[in-house]
Structures are given as structure tokens and as C-alpha cells.
Amino acid sequence: MGKHTLEIQYDYDFVLIGISSHEKDYRVCWALNNKFGLELIKIDSLEIKGKKQETPSFFSLFTYDHPDGFVEYTVVANLSESKAGITKENTLFGTKAKPHSYSENEFLIPEHKQMNYFFVIKGELEEEGIQNMVKQIKEIDIVLTAIRIDASQLKSKHNLIF
């Protein structure tokens, strides 16, 4: 009997906008909420474990589903969060639990290290509306720059499927 392989092709049918800002994730989301009338809320972090990583990386994640527009808005951090862990250390007097913080400072999209956040928009949007949205994001005081990114051209595009 022959060997069968399954090839999965993902649909990258979403708008990806890279945002550069020195502010914390919640401040960027608050600014986007005010600018576009969204209600982005923090959900569990996106967990990704690379092939060469011992521990997974966690990326801050905010989302909002527009009730009548069939559009989903997501903001995800490009740099992984630090997570606390506990290491067990054997000593002369027994085993001792030692807390530590680990983070390999992995990037979600290493091709765009200069971007701090990615604004992912899934749903039906017109090209003019997308260009206008990028322009409005650039006008936000705490945003240094914003650019539209073609997700299909990224090497690490598989990290954007969540």
C-alpha cells in the first residue's frame, strides 16, 4: 500500500497592517478602539512553539468581532511576552523551587522586526477602506508608522493562522 501525505493549504484572506509604536499593547488597542469605534478586548495569549524552541512563546492578543459587519479585528504583538516559570534545583538540603522568568524574545513575524503589533482584519473590506484605515492609524499620536503587509509573501505566514 502506498504512502499518502496530506498537504494543507491555508487561506490568507485577511488584511494585515503592521503597527510600530513604543507603547504597551493595551494603549495601542485603546487608541484603535477610540479611532474606529471598536471594542478590542484581551484574550488568552497566542502560544506558538517553534521546532527549535524548548519552551513556547506567548504573544499578546486582542480581538473584536463586529456584530453586524461580519468583520473580525485582531491585534497581536510581534514580540513574545516574558512568562514566569519555576525551576527545581537540587541542593544539599533537598529540592528547592527557584522562580525565574524566561523569554527567548521570539518574533511572531521575524521578517518585520521593526513592527511592534499586527492589526489583522478578516472579512469583506474595500481597497479604498483599507487604505483609509492605514492612513487613520498613522494619524494616531502613539503610532510611529503603519504599513499594509501582504501576508502571502511572508515566510512565517503560518504564525498568523489562529
C-alpha positions in Angstrom: 0.0 0.0 0.0 1.3 3.4 -0.9 2.2 6.3 1.4 -0.3 9.2 1.5 0.7 12.7 2.5 -1.8 15.4 3.4 -0.9 18.9 2.3 -2.8 21.7 4.0 -3.2 25.0 2.2 -4.4 27.8 4.4 -6.4 30.8 3.3 -4.6 34.0 3.9 -7.7 36.1 3.0 -7.2 38.9 5.5 -5.8 42.4 5.7 -2.5 42.7 7.7 -1.4 46.1 8.9 1.9 46.4 10.7 2.0 49.0 13.5 5.1 50.4 15.0 4.7 52.0 18.5 6.7 52.2 21.7 3.5 52.0 23.8 2.1 48.9 25.6 -0.3 46.7 23.8 -3.4 47.9 25.8 -2.6 51.5 25.0 -2.4 50.8 21.3 -5.7 48.8 21.4 -7.3 51.7 23.4 -6.2 54.1 20.7 -7.6 51.8 17.9 -10.9 51.4 19.8 -11.3 55.2 20.0 -10.3 55.8 16.4 -12.5 53.2 14.8 -15.2 52.6 17.4 -14.1 49.1 18.2 -14.2 47.1 21.4 -10.9 45.2 21.3 -10.6 43.0 24.4 -7.6 41.0 25.7 -8.0 37.2 25.4 -5.6 34.4 26.2 -2.2 34.9 24.6 -1.3 33.2 21.3 1.0 30.3 22.1 3.5 29.2 19.4 6.3 26.7 19.9 8.9 26.6 17.2 10.8 23.4 16.1 14.0 24.6 17.8 12.4 26.0 21.0 12.3 24.2 24.3 9.5 26.4 25.6 6.6 28.0 23.7 6.5 31.7 23.0 3.4 33.7 24.0 2.1 36.7 22.1 -0.4 39.2 23.5 -3.7 39.0 21.7 -6.8 41.3 21.5 -9.9 40.7 19.4 -13.3 42.1 18.5 -16.0 40.6 16.3 -18.1 43.3 14.7 -21.7 42.2 15.2 -23.3 43.5 12.0 -20.4 43.8 9.7 -19.1 40.2 9.6 -15.7 41.6 10.2 -13.2 40.3 12.9 -10.5 42.6 14.2 -7.4 41.2 15.9 -4.3 42.9 17.3 -1.3 40.6 18.1 2.1 41.6 19.5 5.1 40.8 17.3 7.4 40.3 20.3 6.8 37.4 22.7 5.9 38.1 26.3 8.0 37.1 29.3 6.5 34.3 31.2 7.3 33.2 34.7 8.4 29.6 35.4 9.8 27.5 38.2 13.0 25.5 38.0 13.6 22.7 40.5 17.1 22.8 41.8 18.7 20.0 43.8 20.7 21.3 46.8 22.5 19.8 49.7 19.3 20.1 51.8 16.8 18.7 49.3 14.9 20.1 46.3 14.4 23.8 46.1 11.9 25.5 43.7 13.5 28.6 42.1 11.2 31.0 40.3 12.6 32.6 37.1 11.5 34.5 34.1 12.1 33.1 30.6 11.6 34.6 27.3 13.5 33.8 24.1 12.2 37.1 22.7 10.9 35.4 19.6 9.2 37.4 16.9 5.8 36.3 15.5 6.9 37.7 12.1 10.7 37.9 12.1 10.7 39.5 8.6 9.1 42.6 10.2 11.1 43.1 13.4 10.5 46.8 13.3 6.7 46.3 13.7 5.6 46.0 17.3 2.0 44.9 16.6 -0.1 43.5 13.7 -3.6 44.5 13.1 -5.4 41.6 11.4 -8.8 42.3 9.7 -10.8 39.3 8.5 -13.9 40.0 6.4 -15.1 42.0 3.5 -13.4 45.3 3.1 -12.9 47.5 0.1 -9.4 48.5 -1.0 -10.2 52.2 -0.5 -11.4 51.5 3.0 -8.2 49.6 3.8 -6.0 52.5 2.6 -8.1 55.0 4.6 -7.7 52.8 7.7 -3.9 52.7 7.3 -3.9 56.5 6.9 -6.0 56.9 10.1 -3.8 54.6 12.1 -0.8 56.7 11.1 -2.6 59.8 12.5 -2.8 58.3 16.0 -0.3 60.1 18.3 1.2 57.0 19.8 1.8 55.3 16.5 5.1 55.8 14.8 4.1 54.3 11.5 1.7 51.8 10.0 2.1 49.8 6.8 0.0 47.3 4.9 1.7 43.9 4.6 1.0 41.2 2.0 0.7 38.1 4.2 1.0 35.7 1.3 4.6 36.9 0.8 5.8 36.2 4.3 8.0 33.2 5.2 6.4 33.0 8.7 2.8 33.5 7.5 1.7 30.2 9.2 2.1 32.1 12.5 -0.9 34.3 11.5 -3.3 31.4 11.4 -5.1 31.4 14.7 
